[in-house]
Amino acid sequence: MDTKKYRALEQAVALGSLTKASELLGYTQSAVTQMIKALEAEIGFPVLFKNHRGVQLTSDGQKIMPAIRALLSSEEALQQEIDFIRHV
């Protein structure tokens, strides 16, 4: 599973900005915007809305964010285990 879109969403929400998320992740702002749009198309509903303060989760986005965070945490744990095995 490619989790780049989920990571982009998590960072955009955490930072309140697509631009800041793109800088942190090393993508262009346009690329992060496209990732979010692709994610929304994939799941079938909007997860972010823009306002004068930046970006925020929609109510549906709020519902799935705990599962997204759990997925990303599990991905990190898996990568740590893989790295440990490779270096033993």
C-alpha positions as CSV (number, residue, x, y, z in Angstrom):
1,M,0.0,0.0,0.0
2,D,1.3,3.4,-0.9
3,T,0.8,5.7,2.1
4,K,2.2,8.9,0.6
5,K,-1.2,10.4,0.2
6,Y,-2.1,9.6,3.8
7,R,1.2,11.1,5.1
8,A,0.5,14.2,3.0
9,L,-2.9,14.5,4.6
10,E,-1.6,14.0,8.1
11,Q,1.1,16.6,7.7
12,A,-1.3,19.1,6.0
13,V,-3.7,18.8,8.9
14,A,-0.9,18.9,11.6
15,L,0.6,22.0,10.0
16,G,-2.6,23.6,8.9
17,S,-1.1,24.2,5.4
18,L,-0.6,22.4,2.2
19,T,2.4,24.6,1.5
20,K,4.1,23.8,4.8
21,A,3.3,20.1,4.4
22,S,4.9,20.1,0.9
23,E,8.0,21.8,2.3
24,L,8.3,19.3,5.1
25,L,7.8,16.3,2.8
26,G,9.9,17.5,0.0
27,Y,7.2,17.9,-2.6
28,T,5.8,20.8,-4.5
29,Q,2.6,22.3,-3.1
30,S,0.9,21.3,-6.4
31,A,2.0,17.6,-5.8
32,V,0.5,17.6,-2.3
33,T,-2.7,19.1,-3.6
34,Q,-2.9,16.4,-6.2
35,M,-2.3,13.7,-3.6
36,I,-5.1,15.0,-1.5
37,K,-7.4,15.2,-4.5
38,A,-6.4,11.7,-5.5
39,L,-7.1,10.4,-2.0
40,E,-10.5,12.1,-2.0
41,A,-11.4,10.6,-5.4
42,E,-10.2,7.1,-4.2
43,I,-12.3,7.2,-1.0
44,G,-15.3,9.0,-2.4
45,F,-15.6,12.1,-0.2
46,P,-13.7,15.3,0.7
47,V,-11.4,15.2,3.7
48,L,-10.1,18.8,3.7
49,F,-11.5,22.2,3.2
50,K,-9.6,25.4,2.8
51,N,-10.4,28.6,4.7
52,H,-8.6,31.8,5.7
53,R,-6.6,30.0,8.4
54,G,-5.3,27.3,6.0
55,V,-6.7,23.7,5.8
56,Q,-8.9,21.7,8.2
57,L,-10.5,18.3,8.2
58,T,-14.0,17.9,7.1
59,S,-16.3,16.0,9.5
60,D,-15.7,12.9,7.4
61,G,-12.0,13.6,7.4
62,Q,-12.1,13.7,11.2
63,K,-13.8,10.3,11.3
64,I,-11.0,8.6,9.3
65,M,-8.0,10.4,10.8
66,P,-7.5,8.1,13.7
67,A,-7.4,5.1,11.3
68,I,-4.9,7.0,9.1
69,R,-2.7,7.8,12.1
70,A,-2.8,4.1,13.1
71,L,-1.9,3.0,9.6
72,L,1.1,5.4,9.5
73,S,2.2,4.3,12.9
74,S,2.0,0.7,11.9
75,E,4.0,1.5,8.7
76,E,6.7,3.1,10.8
77,A,6.8,0.1,13.2
78,L,7.1,-2.3,10.3
79,Q,9.9,-0.2,8.7
80,Q,11.8,-0.2,12.0
81,E,11.5,-4.0,12.3
82,I,12.7,-4.4,8.7
83,D,15.7,-2.1,9.4
84,F,16.5,-4.0,12.6
85,I,16.5,-7.3,10.8
86,R,18.6,-6.0,7.9
87,H,21.2,-4.7,10.3
88,V,21.6,-7.8,12.5
